[in-house]
């Protein structure tokens, strides 16, 4: 069993958790923006098939990141 945290240690732990969540949210928003840009590239028929294929590959990689993040949360009991 863990020893009881002092009020300062508890506040420090909450601050670190807040910072981690803020950082994660920022990364998620960045990935969403990138995914939207890649999707627009994929749907642009004026671009070469090679460029469009790379964009689709990039979207899939981002989706895999989101899936991994969801699996990690689920393994820690955080799910919807």
Secondary structure, DSSP 4 states (H G I P E B T S, - for coil): -PPPPPHHHHHHHHHHHHHHHHHHHHHHHHHHHHHHHHHHHHH-TTS-HHHHHHHHHHHHHHHHHHHHHHHHHHHTT---
